[in-house]
Structures are given as structure tokens and as C-alpha cells.
Amino acid sequence: MKHKILTGLIGGLAFLNVHAQIDTIEIKNVWLKEIVIQTDTHSNSKEVLSSNKQKSTDGVLNTIPGVSLIKRGGYAWEPGIRGLNFGQVQTTIDGMAIFGACTDRMDPVSSYIEPSNMRSIVVSYGTNEEASGNNIGGGVNFKIRQPSFSSKKQIKGNAGTGYESNGNAFNIFSAVDYSNKRIGVNVNAIYRSADNYKTGQNKALPFSQYTKWNTGLGIKYKTTEHSNLHLNYIHDEGRNIGYPALLMDVLFAKADIVSLTHNIHLPDKALNKIETKVYYNFIDHAMDDTRRPAEEVFMHMDMPGTSETIGLYSNITWQIDKISLTTKFSGYQNRLHSEMTMYPEDGTPMFMLTLPDVQRRYAEMNISASADLSEKISLTAGGTISTSSSGLFTEEGKHTIQGTLQGDTKRLDAIYSFFVNPTFNLSPKAVVFLNGALSSRLPTLQELYGFYLFNRPDGYDYLGNPDLKKESSFNISAGGRYRTGSVSLSAKGFAYFMMNYIAGRVLPGYDKMTEIAFGVKQYQNLPSALLTGFEAEGEVKINNALRFTSTNSFSYGKDFEKNALPFIPPFRSIDKLEVVWKDVSFTPEVVFAARQSHVSNTIYGETASPSYAVFNFSTGKDFALKQNRIYLLAGVTNIFNLDYYDHTSVMKIPERGRSFFIQTKIQW
Amino acid sequence: MKHILYGLIGLSLIFASCGKTKFEPENPTQNLHKLGQGLLSTGDTVALFSEEALINGYQKIFIQLPATYGSSSNIKISSLMDMGTMKHSSPSVPPIYNNQSGLFEAAVVFTMSSNAGSWQLFVTVGSETLTIPVTVAESPTKIVGTYTSTDNERYVIALYPTKGFKVGLNDIYLLISKRESMMNFPTVDGLKVEMTPEMVSMGHGSPNNIDPVSIGGGVYKGKANFTMTGDWRLNLKISSEGNILIDNAYLDILF
């Protein structure tokens, strides 16, 4: 069943299947229109499709249960899963390895892709066949749009624009699809800009502005009846992006992401599908402090960085009776270079490499299989082995750290992971599932070789540690779902027993480099840490006129000394009512977050965050005008102009105050 | 196409290497800066060179004699600063013959620039002494310092030439001499040197530095970890047998 649906997706049928119910063991599929529709909850991953291209990637991620977002302002939120983030989760674009170039984590991969580039977002809650290999907490894969073929020549397209009153946020976009029997082409572009937004206290928040544009081009060529070639290119370019939580802003952040994919699909054959991709991406990022007031800038500095990745993967799927078997080979090379030049008022400029020309070569082999063992029991299981070499690729880089980071900087690693995921269909309405996984991840290049990287949340300069052990975790989760025609309820709980948990600890006797830092920390392996929590979702539908949905997440984490882990989101609930009356929808919504008081101030620099409840409302209509379809959506977010922030907001930067918005789109 | 390219590269490498073998043996003073020369009574020329134009600080001095003199010649070097009201010498390192270049290599620590007066170098070959006046420019950073110790002695601390510093660990060589008289500055071994590098414009230091230790001939060898480029100051504390002699010495490095 799963693979039929997935094949359907890959065949480009995604847009026709918007309301499809997709039952899988491992993959949770959520389709996004104006509204997130949850269709499945008994797995440990989730797929989200955006057909409303107006929402930002951050906005889409923000609605998915279990996705936590580290915020450094109004732009480029960094997605994590259940409170795990950075190297603990893997973020990919259509299976391609890609890494942000900023040492201050200003540019998570999600900031370089727009919903207009995407077919869907797959969220994996832990190790499974979608997110195997180098992670302990799953990950996010942004699947890119697939041009489709059509028997007759066809041109379709859409264009739209939106405006938000608070912060003068504006967007305009368009996409055009061309298809015939042999060729499918998709071109899309979007421009977004915003001034500083006002918080709930009606105060403009300095450095919350941004400007960006993004364009995507996909060309698919049918080589034979059962195979095609897909060339895809995405260019994303942000300029003048403010980061109110940080000491610097961004002058520019540019990404070029290119891939060539060869697909073979042989329906009804045992060797069912072969997907082979080669890819390259380059990120060019430059921080900037020239717009900050002089009294805030201790010393002017330039901090540019680049990230370059080249890679390939090959996915082969066999369908043998009731067993579906997938093997995947993938490999990549990533190179990071970051530097800093400081300009004192008197004296010469000072230069240093902050990521001293670091490189990782990584290869993994993955196998997973799923089968129906009986009418009531099905099983998915799999494993991955990976090898990696990490080191520095220039003499300058080696010389830079040789005096400060002790030990051999070149390292070879082997990691492995495997998972078992049985599902029990108790009745047509009820399903329970279990998932057990043992997984490990490599320390990131920043954790290995970072050179005095200032970490704003705890206020320490961080040194890498080339001797870090891999971090590993034993994950168990269990859950169930009950679904009738009008009611759907689901819940799952999880516990991660992490070993060699990587965290910063104070390095006594080391001089800080950043003026406002408290000292120097170095990444170390803690013996263990625990993460536990749950997600629960519910939906009640009455006809097509009324629908209530509730999405709830909770995480709790502590290290071996019982210190609360950082960036763990508190209980959060999104509750939404959709009423359709005379073809017009009305959607009141409340977003509630509980107080987070399980924090460690002394070790991780966090303080408690209060609870909040924010109310939103939107109304929308879509109608036909001649051959075209027109969508209108308007509403207000943060109706009561609450002054609030998320616990995962660095420096507790307040969120947007009351804001009115209007969006329109025409489709032809 | 690729093979042709590789072929061309290979051929050009062969030509390049052939070309090089035709050169005359390198002139050992070709890349040196000439300070001056004098004539011995035998009619032989003695020429003095430095690596670059002289600045105040530790400076290598190269002495060229006709090849017939060989390595065993008795050569000495010393310096004199004439400040008008007073005259004094400065520390120096005696010449040693270098087999490869055929030059005698010595060093002189110029404790001040020619702004303070006029410098002369004295080269003694056998029993004959030649005088060669030289000009010493102001060093861009302070690479030599003269300090009065707690027991009222005068010490000269000089840093070996500052070329080629890189971000990371760097060898640091210091030459420490003591003023016994205005004309005598013998080198001192066996002192304890504590070195703390500091990034002056930011006020921070760096980890894992190795204090210079005495390796003979008045030379102290240590390592400094420069975590970035820029203005670095080496703060130095000198002590002997548990008694602090100097605790405010510093030398500056810029790269």
C-alpha cells in the first residue's frame, strides 16, 4: 500500500491526491492547503504538502506537531524534532545533503527553500527508512516539485500576492507548468520582504526585517516509457536580513542547489523502481554589523562563510509478493569555510578562520523492508551502516587550530543504526504501533573543529573537540490511532536514551574572544541524557461544514546530572475550528504553550518562559472566474496583541503583535 | 583531448626543469641587502649583508670574505652607537661559517634606531678591524627592549626576526643579554621566562603557549599560539633562582 502511494507521488500525482488517506507504517503524510490536514498518526514520520505557496517554510513547519523551531528573529527558524536539533537531526532537500554556511546557525537549510519549490515536507520522528544514517532524532526532508507529463500539450500556472499589516510584510509569486508527452517544465519564483515588525507592546522590533527572492526551475524529460531524467535548479537569495537575537545581521545569504535525477519505474516488476541522483549545492553567506547602532558594536567585523556539497544517491526498490525492499546508497562531500576579520579603531585588522576549512566525506548503505506478516500484523525494519572521514583540507586551517585543539584532527568514523517497527491492526478503526531504534550520529564539523564560535543562547565562545565520540541513542516509541468517519484520535509517546550526549562544558583558563562572552566552552560527551514526551492529535468532523482539529506536543529532556536540556519546547497545543458557511470558510484558532520552567540556567544558560495563548482568525473563499480559479484569504493573527515569545526563541525575542493579512491567488 | 592536455603539461614541466639546470650556481648574496664593504690590507674585500634593510632589533648579519679565507678564519663582529654625549655597544652573536653559502653568519641586536645617533659595525678579521657605518630604521613594532631589573642590572631582550608568523602555534626565539659595561653585553643563559601572549586591541590571550626555555648561547625557545592575525604582544616575566628580575617586559608582533 505504502509503495503504491509513494509511487503515485513520484509519478507527479501529488496534486490530485490532496485528500488521499495514506496508511503507512513509517511515514506520516500531511497535506497542506490553507489548512494542515492530518491524515495519519500511527507512524514515526509525517509528510506535509503545500499547495498554498504563500505560507513561508517556517510557517508550514510551525504547524507540524513535534517540530520545534529555534528562533533568532522573524526569519530562518531552525527546525528540530521534539527538541533535538542541529547535528542530532538531518535536514535534506529531496534527499540531498546540504549544510548551512553560517557559524551562528543563521541559515538552517530550511531558509533556502520555499514552499513554491516543494512538493511536500517529510518529517521523520526518529530513525526510519526515510531518515536513516547520520541522526539520532530523525529529520526533515523537503521534497522538491516534480514536473509532470501530459498526453496533450498543457500550460498551467498561478500567481498571487499577499500583504501583512504588521511589519509591512509583502510577497508576490508565480509558477508556470508546461507539459507534453515527453517534457514537463516547471518554473517558479517568489519575492518576500518585510520591515521591522511590532511586538505585542506596539514597539517596533529593530532588526526583524528581511528581503528575499527564490526561483526554481525543473525540467523533466521522458527518456523511455518507464524512465525519465529530471534536472532541477533552485536559487535562493536573501539580503539585509535582521537577527534581533544575535549580535550581527546578514548582508546576503545565497544558495544554488542543482540536481539531476534519473528515474526508472517498472510497474508490476520485482525490480520496481530505481532513482539515481547526482547533486551539487553551494551556499555563500555574509554576516554584517554595519546597520547596528555604534554603541552596540564593540568592534566592526566581517564574518563570511561558504558551504559546498557534492553528492549522489541511488535508491532501488524491489516489490516481491507482499515484501517491499528498498536499498539506498548515498555519499557526499561537504566543505565549510568561515572566517572573521575584526577591525579595531586603532591597530591592524585581525583575521582568523572560525571554521578552518573543514571537510567531511560520508557514505552510507541502507536497507529496509516492509511486509504484512498476517492480516493484522505488519512489520517494517531496516538498518544503515555509514563511514565518514573528517578533517581539514588546507594547511592554513590545520595551522590555525593546531595550537588550540589538541589531538589528531583527522578522523575516520563508522556508525550504524537499525530500527524495528511492528504495526498491529486491532480493528478497521484502531491501530497500535511500536518502534524501536538504535541509532548514532557523527559530531558535526562545528562540534569537531569550531574555533571560538560565539553561542548567543548561553553566552559562551565554543571550541570544537576533534576527539568527540559519536552520539548514540536507543529510541522507543509506541502509539495508537482510532478513526471513524467523523472522529480521528491518535497519540504516541517516546523515550530516547542517549549516550555520549554532546554538549558544551566550561573550559577553565581559556580566554574568551567575544567581548560579551562569559568564557569558553568546549564540546564534550556527557555519559547520558534522556528525552521523553508525546504527540497527540484529534479531529472531529461534522459533514463538510464543521471541523475541529487539535495538535499537541510535549517534550522533556535532562542530562545525566539531571540538568534540563536546552531548547526543549514545553507542552504546545494548536486548536482550530473550521466552519464553512455558504462556501466561505471561517477559521478561529488558538495556539497555547505551557510555561517552561524545567530549565538549567547554570549549565545551559536558559531561564523559564511563561505560558501564552494566542488567538488567530481567518476567512477564505475560492471561486471560479471563467476558466480560472481565484482564492481569497484574509484574517488577523494575535488578535489580542499579546506580548509573548516561545521558549525556543533565542534571547526571548518577542513574537509579532496583532497583524492583519490578506492573500490572493489566481490559478489558470 | 584530456590526454593531449596532460601531455602538454608534462612537456612544459620538462622544459621548465631543463631550463633551470642551465643556471649558474646561485649567488649566495643575491637576495640579501648589502650594508657596506671594506678593504683589508691584503687587498681582499669584506662585505656585510643583512636580510633586509636594518631595523632596531635582532638582525642577522652576513659576512662575505674571499673563498680562500675558508671556514677557519678568526672573525669577530661588534657594534657601536654614538649618541654624541655617550657611546655604547649592543649585544651580538659571534659569526659562524655556513658551508652551503660560504658566508659567515652573525647577528647584532640594535637596541635603538639611527634616530638616536649613528651606528657602526666593527668586523675583525685576524688582527685587523674594519669599520662599516650602517643606518638602522625604526622597527614597525617593538621587537627589542632594554629593561632595568629589580637588582639594578640592565637586560636586553630581543625577538628573532618576525617574518613568517602564521595563525596557530609559532616558534618564538628570544635572545637575552646583560649589560656588564657600556661596551660589553654578554648573553645570559638559565633564566626563567614566562610568556603571556595578548591580543592588544581585544584584551584576550590564547591557550597552550609554551614558555621559552634556555637552549644555550643566550637563546630561549618557546611557542606562542596566535589564534588570529593582528597586533600581538608577548608579555614577559623574567626571573632567576626564584627572584623576579623583570615583570613588565613585552615585545610586539604584527602579522
Chai-1 contact restraints between the chains, C-beta under 6 A:
chainA,res_idxA,chainB,res_idxB,connection_type,confidence,min_distance_angstrom,max_distance_angstrom,comment,restraint_id
A,P344,B,S201,contact,1.0,0.0,6.0,A-B,restraint_1
A,G347,B,S201,contact,1.0,0.0,6.0,A-B,restraint_2
A,G347,B,D231,contact,1.0,0.0,6.0,A-B,restraint_3
A,T348,B,G230,contact,1.0,0.0,6.0,A-B,restraint_4
A,T348,B,D231,contact,1.0,0.0,6.0,A-B,restraint_5
A,M350,B,M228,contact,1.0,0.0,6.0,A-B,restraint_6
A,M350,B,T229,contact,1.0,0.0,6.0,A-B,restraint_7
A,M350,B,G230,contact,1.0,0.0,6.0,A-B,restraint_8
A,F351,B,T229,contact,1.0,0.0,6.0,A-B,restraint_9
A,M352,B,V167,contact,1.0,0.0,6.0,A-B,restraint_10
A,M352,B,M228,contact,1.0,0.0,6.0,A-B,restraint_11
A,H399,B,K166,contact,1.0,0.0,6.0,A-B,restraint_12
A,H399,B,G168,contact,1.0,0.0,6.0,A-B,restraint_13
A,T400,B,V167,contact,1.0,0.0,6.0,A-B,restraint_14
A,T400,B,G168,contact,1.0,0.0,6.0,A-B,restraint_15
A,Q402,B,G168,contact,1.0,0.0,6.0,A-B,restraint_16
A,Q402,B,L169,contact,1.0,0.0,6.0,A-B,restraint_17
A,G403,B,G168,contact,1.0,0.0,6.0,A-B,restraint_18
A,G403,B,L169,contact,1.0,0.0,6.0,A-B,restraint_19
A,G403,B,N208,contact,1.0,0.0,6.0,A-B,restraint_20
A,G403,B,N225,contact,1.0,0.0,6.0,A-B,restraint_21
A,T404,B,P207,contact,1.0,0.0,6.0,A-B,restraint_22
A,Y510,B,P207,contact,1.0,0.0,6.0,A-B,restraint_23
A,D511,B,H204,contact,1.0,0.0,6.0,A-B,restraint_24
A,D511,B,G205,contact,1.0,0.0,6.0,A-B,restraint_25
A,M513,B,H204,contact,1.0,0.0,6.0,A-B,restraint_26
